[in-house]
Amino acid sequence: MDDKRYAIAVTTKAEGMDIVLHGLQRQRAKRIAARENRTRDVNTNVQLVPEKDLEQR
């Protein structure tokens, strides 16, 4: 089982990246990102990011 935690990042061309959710399991984060990407316009991207990568930024 993957016990790593992920965040959901929303990236827009105009505003850059915002982290909107933290501490999610990978499968849940993937489902949320896929659902949100279906409802967003082409200038917005929703993706999952490992939380350990956020700590390095």
N, CA, C, O and CB atoms as a CASP TS submission, in Angstrom:
PFRMAT TS
TARGET T0000
AUTHOR 0000-0000-0000
METHOD Language model
MODEL 1
PARENT N/A
ATOM      1  N   MET     1       0.838  -1.190   0.000  1.00  0.00           N
ATOM      2  CA  MET     1       0.000   0.000   0.000  1.00  0.00           C
ATOM      3  C   MET     1       0.882   1.252   0.000  1.00  0.00           C
ATOM      4  O   MET     1       1.892   1.315   0.700  1.00  0.00           O
ATOM      5  CB  MET     1      -0.953  -0.001   1.223  1.00  0.00           C
ATOM      6  N   ASP     2       0.491   2.219  -0.777  1.00  0.00           N
ATOM      7  CA  ASP     2       1.225   3.466  -0.894  1.00  0.00           C
ATOM      8  C   ASP     2       0.794   4.403   0.227  1.00  0.00           C
ATOM      9  O   ASP     2      -0.339   4.883   0.232  1.00  0.00           O
ATOM     10  CB  ASP     2       0.997   4.118  -2.280  1.00  0.00           C
ATOM     11  N   ASP     3       1.697   4.669   1.185  1.00  0.00           N
ATOM     12  CA  ASP     3       1.339   5.538   2.297  1.00  0.00           C
ATOM     13  C   ASP     3       1.833   6.967   2.102  1.00  0.00           C
ATOM     14  O   ASP     3       1.725   7.791   3.010  1.00  0.00           O
ATOM     15  CB  ASP     3       1.892   4.980   3.584  1.00  0.00           C
ATOM     16  N   LYS     4       2.380   7.268   0.915  1.00  0.00           N
ATOM     17  CA  LYS     4       2.793   8.634   0.617  1.00  0.00           C
ATOM     18  C   LYS     4       1.564   9.515   0.515  1.00  0.00           C
ATOM     19  O   LYS     4       0.484   9.048   0.155  1.00  0.00           O
ATOM     20  CB  LYS     4       3.621   8.696  -0.687  1.00  0.00           C
ATOM     21  N   ARG     5       1.730  10.777   0.830  1.00  0.00           N
ATOM     22  CA  ARG     5       0.633  11.740   0.767  1.00  0.00           C
ATOM     23  C   ARG     5       0.841  12.690  -0.402  1.00  0.00           C
ATOM     24  O   ARG     5       1.967  13.023  -0.771  1.00  0.00           O
ATOM     25  CB  ARG     5       0.519  12.528   2.086  1.00  0.00           C
ATOM     26  N   TYR     6      -0.276  13.112  -0.967  1.00  0.00           N
ATOM     27  CA  TYR     6      -0.255  13.958  -2.151  1.00  0.00           C
ATOM     28  C   TYR     6      -1.096  15.202  -1.923  1.00  0.00           C
ATOM     29  O   TYR     6      -1.994  15.235  -1.083  1.00  0.00           O
ATOM     30  CB  TYR     6      -0.759  13.189  -3.376  1.00  0.00           C
ATOM     31  N   ALA     7      -0.770  16.222  -2.703  1.00  0.00           N
ATOM     32  CA  ALA     7      -1.544  17.460  -2.699  1.00  0.00           C
ATOM     33  C   ALA     7      -2.133  17.642  -4.093  1.00  0.00           C
ATOM     34  O   ALA     7      -1.623  17.097  -5.073  1.00  0.00           O
ATOM     35  CB  ALA     7      -0.659  18.694  -2.286  1.00  0.00           C
ATOM     36  N   ILE     8      -3.205  18.411  -4.167  1.00  0.00           N
ATOM     37  CA  ILE     8      -3.804  18.778  -5.445  1.00  0.00           C
ATOM     38  C   ILE     8      -3.358  20.206  -5.751  1.00  0.00           C
ATOM     39  O   ILE     8      -3.556  21.118  -4.949  1.00  0.00           O
ATOM     40  CB  ILE     8      -5.383  18.653  -5.413  1.00  0.00           C
ATOM     41  N   ALA     9      -2.753  20.380  -6.923  1.00  0.00           N
ATOM     42  CA  ALA     9      -2.292  21.696  -7.356  1.00  0.00           C
ATOM     43  C   ALA     9      -3.121  22.133  -8.558  1.00  0.00           C
ATOM     44  O   ALA     9      -3.341  21.358  -9.489  1.00  0.00           O
ATOM     45  CB  ALA     9      -0.771  21.675  -7.706  1.00  0.00           C
ATOM     46  N   VAL    10      -3.574  23.376  -8.526  1.00  0.00           N
ATOM     47  CA  VAL    10      -4.288  23.969  -9.656  1.00  0.00           C
ATOM     48  C   VAL    10      -3.354  24.997 -10.277  1.00  0.00           C
ATOM     49  O   VAL    10      -2.926  25.945  -9.619  1.00  0.00           O
ATOM     50  CB  VAL    10      -5.661  24.624  -9.211  1.00  0.00           C
ATOM     51  N   THR    11      -3.046  24.796 -11.546  1.00  0.00           N
ATOM     52  CA  THR    11      -2.137  25.686 -12.252  1.00  0.00           C
ATOM     53  C   THR    11      -2.904  26.416 -13.346  1.00  0.00           C
ATOM     54  O   THR    11      -3.595  25.795 -14.153  1.00  0.00           O
ATOM     55  CB  THR    11      -0.939  24.902 -12.845  1.00  0.00           C
ATOM     56  N   THR    12      -2.776  27.733 -13.364  1.00  0.00           N
ATOM     57  CA  THR    12      -3.371  28.540 -14.424  1.00  0.00           C
ATOM     58  C   THR    12      -2.275  29.366 -15.078  1.00  0.00           C
ATOM     59  O   THR    12      -1.278  29.710 -14.445  1.00  0.00           O
ATOM     60  CB  THR    12      -4.504  29.455 -13.869  1.00  0.00           C
ATOM     61  N   LYS    13      -2.471  29.677 -16.345  1.00  0.00           N
ATOM     62  CA  LYS    13      -1.473  30.478 -17.059  1.00  0.00           C
ATOM     63  C   LYS    13      -1.348  31.866 -16.441  1.00  0.00           C
ATOM     64  O   LYS    13      -0.251  32.421 -16.380  1.00  0.00           O
ATOM     65  CB  LYS    13      -1.840  30.593 -18.547  1.00  0.00           C
ATOM     66  N   ALA    14      -2.445  32.418 -15.992  1.00  0.00           N
ATOM     67  CA  ALA    14      -2.439  33.787 -15.479  1.00  0.00           C
ATOM     68  C   ALA    14      -1.918  33.891 -14.044  1.00  0.00           C
ATOM     69  O   ALA    14      -1.245  34.863 -13.702  1.00  0.00           O
ATOM     70  CB  ALA    14      -3.832  34.358 -15.547  1.00  0.00           C
ATOM     71  N   GLU    15      -2.219  32.905 -13.206  1.00  0.00           N
ATOM     72  CA  GLU    15      -1.945  33.043 -11.778  1.00  0.00           C
ATOM     73  C   GLU    15      -0.898  32.095 -11.224  1.00  0.00           C
ATOM     74  O   GLU    15      -0.557  32.205 -10.046  1.00  0.00           O
ATOM     75  CB  GLU    15      -3.190  32.851 -11.029  1.00  0.00           C
ATOM     76  N   GLY    16      -0.375  31.179 -12.005  1.00  0.00           N
ATOM     77  CA  GLY    16       0.611  30.233 -11.496  1.00  0.00           C
ATOM     78  C   GLY    16      -0.034  29.068 -10.771  1.00  0.00           C
ATOM     79  O   GLY    16      -1.131  28.643 -11.134  1.00  0.00           O
ATOM     80  N   MET    17       0.639  28.541  -9.742  1.00  0.00           N
ATOM     81  CA  MET    17       0.179  27.342  -9.048  1.00  0.00           C
ATOM     82  C   MET    17      -0.362  27.659  -7.660  1.00  0.00           C
ATOM     83  O   MET    17       0.237  28.417  -6.897  1.00  0.00           O
ATOM     84  CB  MET    17       1.310  26.336  -8.942  1.00  0.00           C
ATOM     85  N   ASP    18      -1.506  27.063  -7.353  1.00  0.00           N
ATOM     86  CA  ASP    18      -2.079  27.116  -6.009  1.00  0.00           C
ATOM     87  C   ASP    18      -2.287  25.691  -5.524  1.00  0.00           C
ATOM     88  O   ASP    18      -2.795  24.849  -6.264  1.00  0.00           O
ATOM     89  CB  ASP    18      -3.423  27.916  -5.989  1.00  0.00           C
ATOM     90  N   ILE    19      -1.899  25.419  -4.295  1.00  0.00           N
ATOM     91  CA  ILE    19      -2.148  24.122  -3.683  1.00  0.00           C
ATOM     92  C   ILE    19      -3.496  24.227  -2.973  1.00  0.00           C
ATOM     93  O   ILE    19      -3.685  25.083  -2.109  1.00  0.00           O
ATOM     94  CB  ILE    19      -0.988  23.706  -2.686  1.00  0.00           C
ATOM     95  N   VAL    20      -4.427  23.351  -3.343  1.00  0.00           N
ATOM     96  CA  VAL    20      -5.775  23.476  -2.791  1.00  0.00           C
ATOM     97  C   VAL    20      -6.154  22.366  -1.814  1.00  0.00           C
ATOM     98  O   VAL    20      -7.055  22.557  -0.998  1.00  0.00           O
ATOM     99  CB  VAL    20      -6.764  23.502  -3.905  1.00  0.00           C
ATOM    100  N   LEU    21      -5.499  21.228  -1.876  1.00  0.00           N
ATOM    101  CA  LEU    21      -5.768  20.130  -0.940  1.00  0.00           C
ATOM    102  C   LEU    21      -4.449  19.474  -0.551  1.00  0.00           C
ATOM    103  O   LEU    21      -3.537  19.366  -1.371  1.00  0.00           O
ATOM    104  CB  LEU    21      -6.743  19.080  -1.565  1.00  0.00           C
ATOM    105  N   HIS    22      -4.352  19.036   0.703  1.00  0.00           N
ATOM    106  CA  HIS    22      -3.145  18.368   1.217  1.00  0.00           C
ATOM    107  C   HIS    22      -3.522  17.031   1.830  1.00  0.00           C
ATOM    108  O   HIS    22      -4.675  16.800   2.193  1.00  0.00           O
ATOM    109  CB  HIS    22      -2.417  19.256   2.265  1.00  0.00           C
ATOM    110  N   GLY    23      -2.534  16.157   1.938  1.00  0.00           N
ATOM    111  CA  GLY    23      -2.668  14.947   2.732  1.00  0.00           C
ATOM    112  C   GLY    23      -3.547  13.862   2.143  1.00  0.00           C
ATOM    113  O   GLY    23      -4.132  13.075   2.887  1.00  0.00           O
ATOM    114  N   LEU    24      -3.652  13.804   0.835  1.00  0.00           N
ATOM    115  CA  LEU    24      -4.516  12.818   0.201  1.00  0.00           C
ATOM    116  C   LEU    24      -3.745  11.566  -0.190  1.00  0.00           C
ATOM    117  O   LEU    24      -2.555  11.627  -0.499  1.00  0.00           O
ATOM    118  CB  LEU    24      -5.186  13.417  -1.021  1.00  0.00           C
ATOM    119  N   GLN    25      -4.431  10.436  -0.173  1.00  0.00           N
ATOM    120  CA  GLN    25      -3.845   9.218  -0.706  1.00  0.00           C
ATOM    121  C   GLN    25      -3.810   9.328  -2.228  1.00  0.00           C
ATOM    122  O   GLN    25      -4.624  10.034  -2.824  1.00  0.00           O
ATOM    123  CB  GLN    25      -4.645   7.957  -0.249  1.00  0.00           C
ATOM    124  N   ARG    26      -2.873   8.632  -2.848  1.00  0.00           N
ATOM    125  CA  ARG    26      -2.650   8.751  -4.296  1.00  0.00           C
ATOM    126  C   ARG    26      -3.917   8.509  -5.118  1.00  0.00           C
ATOM    127  O   ARG    26      -4.243   9.317  -5.987  1.00  0.00           O
ATOM    128  CB  ARG    26      -1.577   7.775  -4.731  1.00  0.00           C
ATOM    129  N   GLN    27      -4.624   7.435  -4.867  1.00  0.00           N
ATOM    130  CA  GLN    27      -5.807   7.113  -5.677  1.00  0.00           C
ATOM    131  C   GLN    27      -6.875   8.195  -5.577  1.00  0.00           C
ATOM    132  O   GLN    27      -7.493   8.557  -6.578  1.00  0.00           O
ATOM    133  CB  GLN    27      -6.394   5.772  -5.244  1.00  0.00           C
ATOM    134  N   ARG    28      -7.089   8.705  -4.387  1.00  0.00           N
ATOM    135  CA  ARG    28      -8.093   9.759  -4.211  1.00  0.00           C
ATOM    136  C   ARG    28      -7.656  11.037  -4.926  1.00  0.00           C
ATOM    137  O   ARG    28      -8.467  11.701  -5.571  1.00  0.00           O
ATOM    138  CB  ARG    28      -8.328  10.041  -2.708  1.00  0.00           C
ATOM    139  N   ALA    29      -6.376  11.374  -4.809  1.00  0.00           N
ATOM    140  CA  ALA    29      -5.859  12.566  -5.476  1.00  0.00           C
ATOM    141  C   ALA    29      -5.996  12.433  -6.995  1.00  0.00           C
ATOM    142  O   ALA    29      -6.349  13.400  -7.670  1.00  0.00           O
ATOM    143  CB  ALA    29      -4.383  12.804  -5.089  1.00  0.00           C
ATOM    144  N   LYS    30      -5.720  11.244  -7.534  1.00  0.00           N
ATOM    145  CA  LYS    30      -5.851  11.025  -8.975  1.00  0.00           C
ATOM    146  C   LYS    30      -7.292  11.195  -9.430  1.00  0.00           C
ATOM    147  O   LYS    30      -7.547  11.793 -10.475  1.00  0.00           O
ATOM    148  CB  LYS    30      -5.347   9.635  -9.350  1.00  0.00           C
ATOM    149  N   ARG    31      -8.240  10.670  -8.649  1.00  0.00           N
ATOM    150  CA  ARG    31      -9.657  10.802  -9.009  1.00  0.00           C
ATOM    151  C   ARG    31     -10.099  12.262  -8.990  1.00  0.00           C
ATOM    152  O   ARG    31     -10.798  12.714  -9.897  1.00  0.00           O
ATOM    153  CB  ARG    31     -10.530   9.981  -8.051  1.00  0.00           C
ATOM    154  N   ILE    32      -9.697  12.988  -7.973  1.00  0.00           N
ATOM    155  CA  ILE    32     -10.068  14.403  -7.868  1.00  0.00           C
ATOM    156  C   ILE    32      -9.476  15.185  -9.031  1.00  0.00           C
ATOM    157  O   ILE    32     -10.176  15.979  -9.660  1.00  0.00           O
ATOM    158  CB  ILE    32      -9.593  14.999  -6.522  1.00  0.00           C
ATOM    159  N   ALA    33      -8.204  14.975  -9.325  1.00  0.00           N
ATOM    160  CA  ALA    33      -7.549  15.702 -10.416  1.00  0.00           C
ATOM    161  C   ALA    33      -8.221  15.394 -11.750  1.00  0.00           C
ATOM    162  O   ALA    33      -8.464  16.304 -12.543  1.00  0.00           O
ATOM    163  CB  ALA    33      -6.052  15.345 -10.482  1.00  0.00           C
ATOM    164  N   ALA    34      -8.524  14.118 -12.006  1.00  0.00           N
ATOM    165  CA  ALA    34      -9.171  13.749 -13.270  1.00  0.00           C
ATOM    166  C   ALA    34     -10.544  14.401 -13.392  1.00  0.00           C
ATOM    167  O   ALA    34     -10.894  14.916 -14.453  1.00  0.00           O
ATOM    168  CB  ALA    34      -9.302  12.222 -13.381  1.00  0.00           C
ATOM    169  N   ARG    35     -11.313  14.381 -12.324  1.00  0.00           N
ATOM    170  CA  ARG    35     -12.649  14.986 -12.347  1.00  0.00           C
ATOM    171  C   ARG    35     -12.572  16.491 -12.573  1.00  0.00           C
ATOM    172  O   ARG    35     -13.322  17.045 -13.377  1.00  0.00           O
ATOM    173  CB  ARG    35     -13.391  14.694 -11.039  1.00  0.00           C
ATOM    174  N   GLU    36     -11.669  17.140 -11.866  1.00  0.00           N
ATOM    175  CA  GLU    36     -11.536  18.592 -12.005  1.00  0.00           C
ATOM    176  C   GLU    36     -11.029  18.991 -13.388  1.00  0.00           C
ATOM    177  O   GLU    36     -11.445  20.019 -13.921  1.00  0.00           O
ATOM    178  CB  GLU    36     -10.596  19.136 -10.939  1.00  0.00           C
ATOM    179  N   ASN    37     -10.147  18.201 -13.970  1.00  0.00           N
ATOM    180  CA  ASN    37      -9.638  18.515 -15.305  1.00  0.00           C
ATOM    181  C   ASN    37     -10.734  18.424 -16.360  1.00  0.00           C
ATOM    182  O   ASN    37     -10.682  19.128 -17.368  1.00  0.00           O
ATOM    183  CB  ASN    37      -8.491  17.577 -15.668  1.00  0.00           C
ATOM    184  N   ARG    38     -11.719  17.569 -16.139  1.00  0.00           N
ATOM    185  CA  ARG    38     -12.841  17.474 -17.090  1.00  0.00           C
ATOM    186  C   ARG    38     -13.716  18.712 -17.050  1.00  0.00           C
ATOM    187  O   ARG    38     -14.361  19.043 -18.045  1.00  0.00           O
ATOM    188  CB  ARG    38     -13.689  16.239 -16.793  1.00  0.00           C
ATOM    189  N   THR    39     -13.751  19.407 -15.911  1.00  0.00           N
ATOM    190  CA  THR    39     -14.654  20.549 -15.764  1.00  0.00           C
ATOM    191  C   THR    39     -13.966  21.899 -15.941  1.00  0.00           C
ATOM    192  O   THR    39     -14.641  22.928 -15.952  1.00  0.00           O
ATOM    193  CB  THR    39     -15.306  20.501 -14.416  1.00  0.00           C
ATOM    194  N   ARG    40     -12.667  21.921 -16.077  1.00  0.00           N
ATOM    195  CA  ARG    40     -11.916  23.182 -16.190  1.00  0.00           C
ATOM    196  C   ARG    40     -11.690  23.545 -17.651  1.00  0.00           C
ATOM    197  O   ARG    40     -11.826  22.705 -18.540  1.00  0.00           O
ATOM    198  CB  ARG    40     -10.561  23.077 -15.458  1.00  0.00           C
ATOM    199  N   ASP    41     -11.343  24.813 -17.888  1.00  0.00           N
ATOM    200  CA  ASP    41     -11.027  25.232 -19.259  1.00  0.00           C
ATOM    201  C   ASP    41      -9.593  24.842 -19.616  1.00  0.00           C
ATOM    202  O   ASP    41      -8.854  24.327 -18.776  1.00  0.00           O
ATOM    203  CB  ASP    41     -11.225  26.761 -19.422  1.00  0.00           C
ATOM    204  N   VAL    42      -9.209  25.090 -20.862  1.00  0.00           N
ATOM    205  CA  VAL    42      -7.899  24.645 -21.348  1.00  0.00           C
ATOM    206  C   VAL    42      -6.736  25.415 -20.724  1.00  0.00           C
ATOM    207  O   VAL    42      -5.590  24.979 -20.831  1.00  0.00           O
ATOM    208  CB  VAL    42      -7.840  24.782 -22.850  1.00  0.00           C
ATOM    209  N   ASN    43      -7.000  26.529 -20.086  1.00  0.00           N
ATOM    210  CA  ASN    43      -5.941  27.319 -19.461  1.00  0.00           C
ATOM    211  C   ASN    43      -5.659  26.911 -18.022  1.00  0.00           C
ATOM    212  O   ASN    43      -4.811  27.506 -17.357  1.00  0.00           O
ATOM    213  CB  ASN    43      -6.302  28.773 -19.503  1.00  0.00           C
ATOM    214  N   THR    44      -6.370  25.900 -17.544  1.00  0.00           N
ATOM    215  CA  THR    44      -6.228  25.452 -16.168  1.00  0.00           C
ATOM    216  C   THR    44      -5.880  23.968 -16.146  1.00  0.00           C
ATOM    217  O   THR    44      -6.466  23.175 -16.883  1.00  0.00           O
ATOM    218  CB  THR    44      -7.520  25.724 -15.366  1.00  0.00           C
ATOM    219  N   ASN    45      -4.926  23.599 -15.298  1.00  0.00           N
ATOM    220  CA  ASN    45      -4.525  22.206 -15.151  1.00  0.00           C
ATOM    221  C   ASN    45      -4.563  21.841 -13.672  1.00  0.00           C
ATOM    222  O   ASN    45      -4.037  22.570 -12.830  1.00  0.00           O
ATOM    223  CB  ASN    45      -3.107  21.961 -15.751  1.00  0.00           C
ATOM    224  N   VAL    46      -5.187  20.713 -13.363  1.00  0.00           N
ATOM    225  CA  VAL    46      -5.244  20.207 -11.989  1.00  0.00           C
ATOM    226  C   VAL    46      -4.410  18.933 -11.953  1.00  0.00           C
ATOM    227  O   VAL    46      -4.627  18.020 -12.748  1.00  0.00           O
ATOM    228  CB  VAL    46      -6.736  19.939 -11.515  1.00  0.00           C
ATOM    229  N   GLN    47      -3.457  18.875 -11.030  1.00  0.00           N
ATOM    230  CA  GLN    47      -2.569  17.713 -10.963  1.00  0.00           C
ATOM    231  C   GLN    47      -2.258  17.345  -9.528  1.00  0.00           C
ATOM    232  O   GLN    47      -2.382  18.166  -8.619  1.00  0.00           O
ATOM    233  CB  GLN    47      -1.276  17.983 -11.722  1.00  0.00           C
ATOM    234  N   LEU    48      -1.849  16.093  -9.333  1.00  0.00           N
ATOM    235  CA  LEU    48      -1.418  15.685  -8.008  1.00  0.00           C
ATOM    236  C   LEU    48       0.088  15.847  -7.906  1.00  0.00           C
ATOM    237  O   LEU    48       0.817  15.619  -8.870  1.00  0.00           O
ATOM    238  CB  LEU    48      -1.836  14.227  -7.710  1.00  0.00           C
ATOM    239  N   VAL    49       0.540  16.242  -6.734  1.00  0.00           N
ATOM    240  CA  VAL    49       1.949  16.500  -6.471  1.00  0.00           C
ATOM    241  C   VAL    49       2.304  15.811  -5.156  1.00  0.00           C
ATOM    242  O   VAL    49       1.623  16.023  -4.153  1.00  0.00           O
ATOM    243  CB  VAL    49       2.256  18.044  -6.414  1.00  0.00           C
ATOM    244  N   PRO    50       3.353  14.994  -5.140  1.00  0.00           N
ATOM    245  CA  PRO    50       3.774  14.400  -3.858  1.00  0.00           C
ATOM    246  C   PRO    50       4.110  15.507  -2.863  1.00  0.00           C
ATOM    247  O   PRO    50       4.805  16.466  -3.199  1.00  0.00           O
ATOM    248  CB  PRO    50       5.002  13.458  -4.055  1.00  0.00           C
ATOM    249  N   GLU    51       3.616  15.368  -1.653  1.00  0.00           N
ATOM    250  CA  GLU    51       3.864  16.418  -0.655  1.00  0.00           C
ATOM    251  C   GLU    51       5.341  16.619  -0.373  1.00  0.00           C
ATOM    252  O   GLU    51       5.759  17.734  -0.063  1.00  0.00           O
ATOM    253  CB  GLU    51       3.151  16.088   0.633  1.00  0.00           C
ATOM    254  N   LYS    52       6.145  15.562  -0.473  1.00  0.00           N
ATOM    255  CA  LYS    52       7.585  15.740  -0.236  1.00  0.00           C
ATOM    256  C   LYS    52       8.196  16.670  -1.267  1.00  0.00           C
ATOM    257  O   LYS    52       9.173  17.355  -0.965  1.00  0.00           O
ATOM    258  CB  LYS    52       8.308  14.389  -0.261  1.00  0.00           C
ATOM    259  N   ASP    53       7.647  16.714  -2.480  1.00  0.00           N
ATOM    260  CA  ASP    53       8.138  17.646  -3.500  1.00  0.00           C
ATOM    261  C   ASP    53       7.798  19.086  -3.153  1.00  0.00           C
ATOM    262  O   ASP    53       8.551  20.000  -3.490  1.00  0.00           O
ATOM    263  CB  ASP    53       7.557  17.295  -4.862  1.00  0.00           C
ATOM    264  N   LEU    54       6.681  19.293  -2.488  1.00  0.00           N
ATOM    265  CA  LEU    54       6.294  20.646  -2.087  1.00  0.00           C
ATOM    266  C   LEU    54       7.237  21.205  -1.039  1.00  0.00           C
ATOM    267  O   LEU    54       7.518  22.403  -1.016  1.00  0.00           O
ATOM    268  CB  LEU    54       4.867  20.656  -1.557  1.00  0.00           C
ATOM    269  N   GLU    55       7.726  20.324  -0.165  1.00  0.00           N
ATOM    270  CA  GLU    55       8.634  20.767   0.888  1.00  0.00           C
ATOM    271  C   GLU    55       9.947  21.261   0.322  1.00  0.00           C
ATOM    272  O   GLU    55      10.630  22.074   0.946  1.00  0.00           O
ATOM    273  CB  GLU    55       8.890  19.646   1.871  1.00  0.00           C
ATOM    274  N   GLN    56      10.309  20.775  -0.865  1.00  0.00           N
ATOM    275  CA  GLN    56      11.576  21.152  -1.489  1.00  0.00           C
ATOM    276  C   GLN    56      11.471  22.488  -2.217  1.00  0.00           C
ATOM    277  O   GLN    56      12.499  23.088  -2.531  1.00  0.00           O
ATOM    278  CB  GLN    56      12.028  20.068  -2.458  1.00  0.00           C
ATOM    279  N   ARG    57      10.265  22.970  -2.496  1.00  0.00           N
ATOM    280  CA  ARG    57      10.081  24.221  -3.243  1.00  0.00           C
ATOM    281  C   ARG    57      10.207  25.425  -2.374  1.00  0.00           C
ATOM    282  O   ARG    57      10.078  26.550  -2.856  1.00  0.00           O
ATOM    283  CB  ARG    57       8.752  24.243  -3.918  1.00  0.00           C
TER
END
